[in-house]
Structure formats: C-alpha cells, structure tokens
Amino acid sequence: MNSISKSDIDKIFGKILRDFRIKNGYTQEVMAERLGISIKYISRIENGYSGIKTQTLINYMNILGITPNTIFKDLMTNKDIIKQIEISEKLNQLSEEKLNFVDNMIDLLINFK
C-alpha cells in the first residue's frame, strides 16, 4: 500500500481549496469571514503549511461546491475507488435529463435477475 504523507495531503487540499476559492471569485478575506477563521489560517491551509480541521474542510466544501471526490481523488491509490471516482466525474458532466436516464438504467441493472 502506498503511504501518503500528511504534508502531501495538506498541499493537495490547499491547492484544491485555493483553486476553487479563486474560481468562485472569493478573496481570502471573504473566505475567512464566511468560515469564521483568520486570514492567516486560510493562507496557511492554501499554501499547505497547516492541516485543516474536518469541520473547516466540510464548510469550505459546502461554500465552494466541492465534491468529496474532488478533494480526495488525488490521494486514492485503490484502483476500484479510482474507477468509481472517474465514473462519478463523468456523471457530473451530464445534463439532468441524461443523468435521470443513467439513474434509471442503473436501477434496471441492479434489479435484473
């Protein structure tokens, strides 16, 4: 099993959170205010110098619309999990109509005897 260091995890999380913050047009100041944490802590998280509390990570994800797959995909080494994430990412690109169709097809496959 490949072991991932805490430092690597902090850097990956920080980059994703920074990229999404910028994509959403938020400054570090706005994020700090919305999360109820200091700008200094935001900077440390985004630069990978500090770990992030689970509660803060979840709040970040909710504010910025980040899926768990996005946060964790670069940390996964299990091929089955990676395949599931790849399928999930493809599903995220579908229109609501096509997504409903796929959902119905999955239900049919699950119930097929």
N, CA and C atoms as a LAMMPS dump frame, in Angstrom:
ITEM: TIMESTEP
0
ITEM: NUMBER OF ATOMS
339
ITEM: BOX BOUNDS ff ff ff
-5.0000000000000000e+02 5.0000000000000000e+02
-5.0000000000000000e+02 5.0000000000000000e+02
-5.0000000000000000e+02 5.0000000000000000e+02
ITEM: ATOMS id mol type element x y z
1 1 1 N 0.845 -1.19 0
2 1 2 C 0 0 0
3 1 3 C 0.881 1.24 0
4 2 1 N 0.559 2.164 -0.859
5 2 2 C 1.302 3.423 -0.904
6 2 3 C 0.871 4.325 0.243
7 3 1 N 1.841 4.824 0.977
8 3 2 C 1.551 5.708 2.09
9 3 3 C 1.73 7.154 1.652
10 4 1 N 0.778 7.984 2.004
11 4 2 C 0.812 9.396 1.638
12 4 3 C 1.089 10.195 2.902
13 5 1 N 2.04 11.092 2.815
14 5 2 C 2.421 11.863 4
15 5 3 C 1.39 12.941 4.313
16 6 1 N 1.353 13.35 5.565
17 6 2 C 0.48 14.443 5.991
18 6 3 C 0.793 15.706 5.207
19 7 1 N 2.07 15.946 4.969
20 7 2 C 2.499 17.122 4.21
21 7 3 C 1.927 17.105 2.792
22 8 1 N 1.952 15.925 2.15
23 8 2 C 1.393 15.801 0.798
24 8 3 C -0.109 16.064 0.803
25 9 1 N -0.785 15.521 1.81
26 9 2 C -2.232 15.735 1.926
27 9 3 C -2.531 17.217 2.113
28 10 1 N -1.801 17.87 3.005
29 10 2 C -2.01 19.302 3.245
30 10 3 C -1.806 20.111 1.971
31 11 1 N -0.791 19.776 1.188
32 11 2 C -0.511 20.509 -0.058
33 11 3 C -1.61 20.296 -1.091
34 12 1 N -2.07 19.049 -1.225
35 12 2 C -3.138 18.751 -2.193
36 12 3 C -4.425 19.461 -1.794
37 13 1 N -4.817 19.337 -0.521
38 13 2 C -6.028 20.028 -0.053
39 13 3 C -5.902 21.529 -0.278
40 14 1 N -4.763 22.092 0.098
41 14 2 C -4.562 23.534 -0.028
42 14 3 C -4.711 24.022 -1.447
43 15 1 N -4.119 23.292 -2.399
44 15 2 C -4.197 23.701 -3.805
45 15 3 C -5.642 23.643 -4.31
46 16 1 N -6.337 22.564 -3.978
47 16 2 C -7.731 22.437 -4.415
48 16 3 C -8.587 23.553 -3.823
49 17 1 N -8.432 23.8 -2.531
50 17 2 C -9.237 24.833 -1.872
51 17 3 C -8.933 26.216 -2.435
52 18 1 N -7.657 26.513 -2.685
53 18 2 C -7.279 27.807 -3.278
54 18 3 C -7.867 27.94 -4.676
55 19 1 N -7.703 26.888 -5.503
56 19 2 C -8.209 26.939 -6.881
57 19 3 C -9.717 27.178 -6.913
58 20 1 N -10.459 26.477 -6.043
59 20 2 C -11.913 26.651 -6.017
60 20 3 C -12.301 28.022 -5.459
61 21 1 N -11.555 28.505 -4.478
62 21 2 C -11.851 29.841 -3.93
63 21 3 C -11.712 30.88 -5.025
64 22 1 N -10.626 30.803 -5.773
65 22 2 C -10.387 31.761 -6.863
66 22 3 C -11.434 31.595 -7.96
67 23 1 N -11.732 30.354 -8.32
68 23 2 C -12.745 30.073 -9.35
69 23 3 C -14.095 30.67 -8.973
70 24 1 N -14.41 30.668 -7.673
71 24 2 C -15.676 31.22 -7.192
72 24 3 C -15.626 32.724 -6.953
73 25 1 N -14.446 33.32 -7.18
74 25 2 C -14.316 34.767 -7.059
75 25 3 C -14.222 35.282 -5.635
76 26 1 N -13.817 34.422 -4.706
77 26 2 C -13.692 34.848 -3.317
78 26 3 C -12.242 35.199 -2.976
79 27 1 N -12.078 36.214 -2.172
80 27 2 C -10.759 36.539 -1.629
81 27 3 C -10.545 35.711 -0.368
82 28 1 N -9.314 35.685 0.107
83 28 2 C -9.052 35.01 1.375
84 28 3 C -9.828 35.687 2.496
85 29 1 N -9.977 36.99 2.406
86 29 2 C -10.71 37.725 3.431
87 29 3 C -12.166 37.28 3.494
88 30 1 N -12.793 37.123 2.33
89 30 2 C -14.193 36.693 2.282
90 30 3 C -14.324 35.281 2.841
91 31 1 N -13.411 34.388 2.455
92 31 2 C -13.467 33.017 2.958
93 31 3 C -13.285 32.984 4.472
94 32 1 N -12.338 33.766 4.953
95 32 2 C -12.102 33.809 6.398
96 32 3 C -13.373 34.241 7.133
97 33 1 N -14.037 35.246 6.608
98 33 2 C -15.268 35.732 7.224
99 33 3 C -16.362 34.675 7.169
100 34 1 N -16.527 34.046 6.013
101 34 2 C -17.587 33.035 5.86
102 34 3 C -17.329 31.799 6.705
103 35 1 N -16.043 31.457 6.894
104 35 2 C -15.687 30.275 7.671
105 35 3 C -15.506 30.559 9.156
106 36 1 N -15.392 31.837 9.498
107 36 2 C -15.18 32.202 10.889
108 36 3 C -13.785 31.847 11.387
109 37 1 N -12.807 31.971 10.487
110 37 2 C -11.416 31.704 10.847
111 37 3 C -10.556 32.87 10.362
112 38 1 N -9.304 32.888 10.763
113 38 2 C -8.437 34.013 10.409
114 38 3 C -7.918 33.902 8.972
115 39 1 N -7.59 35.046 8.402
116 39 2 C -6.982 35.089 7.072
117 39 3 C -5.647 34.351 7.101
118 40 1 N -4.928 34.477 8.194
119 40 2 C -3.637 33.798 8.332
120 40 3 C -3.822 32.281 8.234
121 41 1 N -4.865 31.757 8.868
122 41 2 C -5.132 30.321 8.805
123 41 3 C -5.505 29.908 7.378
124 42 1 N -6.314 30.72 6.701
125 42 2 C -6.659 30.454 5.298
126 42 3 C -5.382 30.357 4.466
127 43 1 N -4.493 31.311 4.634
128 43 2 C -3.235 31.327 3.893
129 43 3 C -2.404 30.08 4.181
130 44 1 N -2.324 29.699 5.441
131 44 2 C -1.543 28.51 5.817
132 44 3 C -2.148 27.238 5.222
133 45 1 N -3.467 27.147 5.231
134 45 2 C -4.139 25.981 4.632
135 45 3 C -3.847 25.932 3.135
136 46 1 N -4.078 27.042 2.445
137 46 2 C -3.961 27.074 0.99
138 46 3 C -2.53 26.88 0.503
139 47 1 N -1.569 27.206 1.338
140 47 2 C -0.168 27.012 0.96
141 47 3 C 0.379 25.671 1.449
142 48 1 N -0.47 24.861 2.073
143 48 2 C -0.076 23.531 2.507
144 48 3 C 0.798 23.509 3.733
145 49 1 N 0.82 24.625 4.492
146 49 2 C 1.653 24.702 5.693
147 49 3 C 0.92 24.28 6.947
148 50 1 N -0.384 24.075 6.832
149 50 2 C -1.179 23.733 8.008
150 50 3 C -2.226 22.719 7.609
151 51 1 N -2.48 21.77 8.499
152 51 2 C -3.58 20.849 8.277
153 51 3 C -4.9 21.598 8.437
154 52 1 N -5.962 20.952 8.054
155 52 2 C -7.272 21.59 8.143
156 52 3 C -8.183 20.719 9.003
157 53 1 N -8.91 21.361 9.898
158 53 2 C -9.863 20.643 10.731
159 53 3 C -10.988 20.115 9.842
160 54 1 N -11.516 18.971 10.204
161 54 2 C -12.583 18.346 9.419
162 54 3 C -13.768 19.297 9.246
163 55 1 N -14.178 19.954 10.31
164 55 2 C -15.31 20.883 10.245
165 55 3 C -15.025 22.006 9.252
166 56 1 N -13.814 22.542 9.285
167 56 2 C -13.445 23.62 8.367
168 56 3 C -13.433 23.113 6.931
169 57 1 N -12.913 21.912 6.712
170 57 2 C -12.89 21.332 5.368
171 57 3 C -14.299 21.172 4.826
172 58 1 N -15.197 20.636 5.635
173 58 2 C -16.583 20.445 5.19
174 58 3 C -17.25 21.786 4.894
175 59 1 N -17.017 22.779 5.744
176 59 2 C -17.59 24.104 5.497
177 59 3 C -17.032 24.707 4.198
178 60 1 N -15.737 24.574 3.987
179 60 2 C -15.106 25.026 2.733
180 60 3 C -15.813 24.372 1.543
181 61 1 N -15.971 23.04 1.611
182 61 2 C -16.576 22.293 0.517
183 61 3 C -18.004 22.76 0.244
184 62 1 N -18.769 22.997 1.296
185 62 2 C -20.146 23.458 1.12
186 62 3 C -20.2 24.86 0.523
187 63 1 N -19.346 25.746 0.984
188 63 2 C -19.341 27.117 0.476
189 63 3 C -18.926 27.158 -0.988
190 64 1 N -17.913 26.374 -1.345
191 64 2 C -17.344 26.443 -2.691
192 64 3 C -17.901 25.391 -3.658
193 65 1 N -18.769 24.507 -3.18
194 65 2 C -19.359 23.488 -4.052
195 65 3 C -18.359 22.423 -4.493
196 66 1 N -17.523 21.977 -3.572
197 66 2 C -16.506 20.975 -3.881
198 66 3 C -17.021 19.605 -3.456
199 67 1 N -16.986 18.635 -4.36
200 67 2 C -17.428 17.288 -4.014
201 67 3 C -16.319 16.542 -3.268
202 68 1 N -16.705 15.566 -2.452
203 68 2 C -15.678 14.748 -1.784
204 68 3 C -14.716 14.098 -2.78
205 69 1 N -15.243 13.667 -3.926
206 69 2 C -14.36 13.064 -4.93
207 69 3 C -13.271 14.027 -5.373
208 70 1 N -13.603 15.284 -5.527
209 70 2 C -12.621 16.278 -5.944
210 70 3 C -11.528 16.424 -4.903
211 71 1 N -11.91 16.44 -3.65
212 71 2 C -10.936 16.605 -2.572
213 71 3 C -10.006 15.403 -2.459
214 72 1 N -10.57 14.213 -2.584
215 72 2 C -9.798 13.013 -2.26
216 72 3 C -9.219 12.269 -3.464
217 73 1 N -9.634 12.6 -4.684
218 73 2 C -9.241 11.766 -5.828
219 73 3 C -7.731 11.659 -6.02
220 74 1 N -6.983 12.719 -5.792
221 74 2 C -5.535 12.669 -5.988
222 74 3 C -4.814 11.898 -4.883
223 75 1 N -5.533 11.512 -3.85
224 75 2 C -4.94 10.771 -2.736
225 75 3 C -5.224 9.272 -2.813
226 76 1 N -6.12 8.878 -3.708
227 76 2 C -6.531 7.481 -3.784
228 76 3 C -5.543 6.651 -4.607
229 77 1 N -5.255 5.453 -4.111
230 77 2 C -4.407 4.518 -4.841
231 77 3 C -5.146 3.222 -5.177
232 78 1 N -6.288 2.981 -4.526
233 78 2 C -7.08 1.796 -4.784
234 78 3 C -7.755 1.934 -6.148
235 79 1 N -7.467 0.991 -7.051
236 79 2 C -7.959 1.086 -8.432
237 79 3 C -9.479 1.076 -8.525
238 80 1 N -10.145 0.329 -7.653
239 80 2 C -11.608 0.3 -7.672
240 80 3 C -12.196 1.653 -7.287
241 81 1 N -11.6 2.275 -6.287
242 81 2 C -12.07 3.598 -5.865
243 81 3 C -11.802 4.624 -6.969
244 82 1 N -10.64 4.557 -7.577
245 82 2 C -10.297 5.48 -8.67
246 82 3 C -11.299 5.335 -9.812
247 83 1 N -11.669 4.112 -10.161
248 83 2 C -12.646 3.879 -11.233
249 83 3 C -14 4.483 -10.858
250 84 1 N -14.421 4.317 -9.609
251 84 2 C -15.69 4.888 -9.167
252 84 3 C -15.665 6.409 -9.249
253 85 1 N -14.541 7.008 -8.9
254 85 2 C -14.407 8.461 -8.982
255 85 3 C -14.473 8.913 -10.437
256 86 1 N -13.816 8.186 -11.328
257 86 2 C -13.836 8.535 -12.752
258 86 3 C -15.263 8.479 -13.297
259 87 1 N -16.018 7.454 -12.911
260 87 2 C -17.412 7.347 -13.344
261 87 3 C -18.23 8.509 -12.783
262 88 1 N -18.015 8.828 -11.522
263 88 2 C -18.723 9.937 -10.886
264 88 3 C -18.432 11.254 -11.599
265 89 1 N -17.183 11.463 -11.984
266 89 2 C -16.822 12.696 -12.691
267 89 3 C -17.506 12.774 -14.055
268 90 1 N -17.64 11.646 -14.721
269 90 2 C -18.356 11.62 -16
270 90 3 C -19.83 11.953 -15.785
271 91 1 N -20.404 11.396 -14.731
272 91 2 C -21.809 11.671 -14.428
273 91 3 C -22.039 13.155 -14.158
274 92 1 N -21.082 13.797 -13.514
275 92 2 C -21.209 15.226 -13.203
276 92 3 C -21.278 16.088 -14.453
277 93 1 N -20.857 15.559 -15.591
278 93 2 C -20.858 16.32 -16.833
279 93 3 C -22.174 16.19 -17.601
280 94 1 N -23.056 15.3 -17.156
281 94 2 C -24.297 15.05 -17.871
282 94 3 C -25.38 16.058 -17.497
283 95 1 N -26.267 16.281 -18.454
284 95 2 C -27.444 17.108 -18.182
285 95 3 C -28.352 16.351 -17.215
286 96 1 N -29.289 17.057 -16.624
287 96 2 C -30.208 16.42 -15.677
288 96 3 C -31.004 15.307 -16.36
289 97 1 N -31.408 15.546 -17.597
290 97 2 C -32.179 14.541 -18.342
291 97 3 C -31.357 13.263 -18.556
292 98 1 N -30.112 13.426 -18.982
293 98 2 C -29.251 12.265 -19.207
294 98 3 C -28.899 11.581 -17.888
295 99 1 N -28.733 12.353 -16.844
296 99 2 C -28.436 11.781 -15.535
297 99 3 C -29.607 10.934 -15.04
298 100 1 N -30.829 11.413 -15.245
299 100 2 C -32.01 10.633 -14.874
300 100 3 C -32.075 9.335 -15.67
301 101 1 N -31.725 9.398 -16.956
302 101 2 C -31.711 8.199 -17.792
303 101 3 C -30.703 7.184 -17.243
304 102 1 N -29.499 7.642 -16.925
305 102 2 C -28.463 6.751 -16.385
306 102 3 C -28.924 6.168 -15.054
307 103 1 N -29.528 6.977 -14.221
308 103 2 C -30.025 6.514 -12.927
309 103 3 C -31.043 5.395 -13.123
310 104 1 N -31.958 5.571 -14.08
311 104 2 C -32.953 4.534 -14.366
312 104 3 C -32.292 3.265 -14.901
313 105 1 N -31.272 3.417 -15.74
314 105 2 C -30.557 2.254 -16.267
315 105 3 C -29.844 1.496 -15.138
316 106 1 N -29.258 2.213 -14.228
317 106 2 C -28.593 1.57 -13.088
318 106 3 C -29.607 0.79 -12.258
319 107 1 N -30.772 1.399 -12.014
320 107 2 C -31.829 0.696 -11.278
321 107 3 C -32.217 -0.593 -11.989
322 108 1 N -32.339 -0.533 -13.318
323 108 2 C -32.669 -1.738 -14.089
324 108 3 C -31.589 -2.811 -13.934
325 109 1 N -30.341 -2.419 -14.015
326 109 2 C -29.237 -3.37 -13.885
327 109 3 C -29.177 -3.986 -12.496
328 110 1 N -29.421 -3.18 -11.477
329 110 2 C -29.407 -3.682 -10.097
330 110 3 C -30.527 -4.705 -9.887
331 111 1 N -31.68 -4.44 -10.46
332 111 2 C -32.851 -5.302 -10.26
333 111 3 C -32.937 -6.43 -11.271
334 112 1 N -32.042 -6.479 -12.259
335 112 2 C -32.063 -7.516 -13.303
336 112 3 C -31.657 -8.859 -12.695
337 113 1 N -32.449 -9.875 -12.976
338 113 2 C -32.154 -11.198 -12.408
339 113 3 C -31.872 -12.189 -13.473
